[in-house]
Amino acid sequence: MSTPASTAEFLPHTLWHQRLFTGSWQAGNAVSSAVIEPASGLSLGEVALADATQIASSAQQAAEAQRGWYQLPYEERAALLRKTAQLAETHFASIVDWLVRESGSTQAKAAFETNITIKALYESAALPSRAQGEVLPSSAGRLSLARRRPRGVIGVISPFNFPLYLAMRAVAPALATGNAVVLKPDPRTAVCGGLVIARLFELAGLPKGLLHVLPGGAEAGAALTSDRHIAMIQFTGSTGAGRKVGEAAGKHLKKVSLELGGKNALIVLDDADLDLALANATWGVYLHQGQICMSTGRLLVQRGIYQRFLDKLVTKARSLVVGDPASSEVHLGPLINAQQRDHAAQVVKAAVEAGASLDAGGTYEGLFFQPTVLSGVTRDNPAFHEEIFGPVAVVIPFDTDEHAIELANDTDYGLSAAILSQNVGRALKLGEQLRVGLLHINDQTVNDEVINPFGGVGASGNGTSIGGPANWEEFTQWQWLTVKGDAPAYPL
């Protein structure tokens, strides 16, 4: 596939092909990885991969660069982040094109992701000028301060599904608060989730050594979690991988922020508007082919409206257009790779074998998986508990509000939940009893606005949050500072 002129101008093929970024573009130490367009199977080029040696070198360089970066006037850090945001606005179409082609995003999803990434940059640009501590009570003649200080070098391990935003939501505030960053994007989306970010900051004039973008596999990730120059790991990805990252980083006493998977419930109460419920359910289940940690994994529908809702959802699912988002207007694009497709297909097959009814979809061609609806799913069915990460609606009836709470909480995950009802008081009372980090009344489960703290509980994360007011807590640490006019004469 040819590269549009605007994309080539922003990120020339000769610049990034078989390269990674350490402040300059250079070859990696490991074997290069093909950049594959999932919709067509075509190669768009190759990215260099980093090994443990490269991680160690970059971590040391980042630690050396960080000290000077934090000492700059806060206005300079803020100005650089604003310039980066402005460059993203200038190259908006090129960034969207990369998201469509490399991650299989639809045009609308790619545009939304680029916009929210720009918002994250502007919000981060406001961090350096905020108050950074407190004056504590003390005795006369003694000043006691609690102040926030950067951690040093932040290791960011980001996923493939919202590759640009889920990397930038950590990279931008980490830099804004005075840290350096080593980013390891998922190799499947190494350009749109990594090298695009490198290019934006390079064009903005970020001092060399502060940002390293090193695509790599398990070896690179393990090196990040153990390197002595890395103060913290911010990981977004699957629960299984997150457990390994948390265990490895914990051995080296690093702070760990884990944003993991979910089996999120959208509860439709019997007084909800059915058409609005259908619109919310369709968005929550099928957006980006269901490859979102906040995707609606279970549709809990009160029995009195269950069959009418199910009939509408089946009709809607069959009407959604699946295809190549780079060549036509479609509702769903491809899944990221065959492994993810096969996982979704296996869960659907196991669900049917366990007694579920396949009411729509369940088939695929290449990486294009048809929008699927499963009904008759009981609590002992694999589709009830397992995160599918595919375009599969799991529809489950409930009788009472207490029954809905019981079903929604019957999971190890605790990321997002949503409730639809015309009785807000009823919905709030129900929602107060759900074990989740994100709760939405009269909305669906997929929500993130940058200015909000984002995080889950249970198997969805380790209780940390990223975004909005949580960023100062996430990427800095407290230092207690006292000042006296004269040193005391202690009696010992």
Secondary structure, DSSP 8 states (H G I E B T S, - for coil): ----HHHHHHS-HHHHTT-EESSSEE--SEEEEEEE-TTT--EEEEEEE--HHHHHHHHHHHHHHHHHHHHS-HHHHHHHHHHHHHHHHHTHHHHHHHHHHHH---HHHHHHHHHHHHHHHHHHHTGGGS--EEEE---TTEEEEEEEEE-SEEEEE--SSSHHHHHHHHHHHHHHTT-EEEEE--GGGTIIIIIHHHHHHHHHT--TTSEEE----HHHHHHHHH-TT--EEEEES-HHHHHHHHHHHHHTT-EEEEE----EEEEE-TTS-HHHHHHHHHHHHHGGGG-STTSEEEEEEEHHHHHHHHHHHHHHHHH--BS-TTTS--SB---S-HHHHHHHHHHHHHHHHTT-EEEE---EETTEE--EEEES--TTSHHHHS---SSEEEEEEESSHHHHHHHHT-SSEESEEEEE-S-HHHHHHHHTT---SEEEESS-S----SSS-B--EETTBSS--BSTTHHHHHHEEEEEEEEESS------
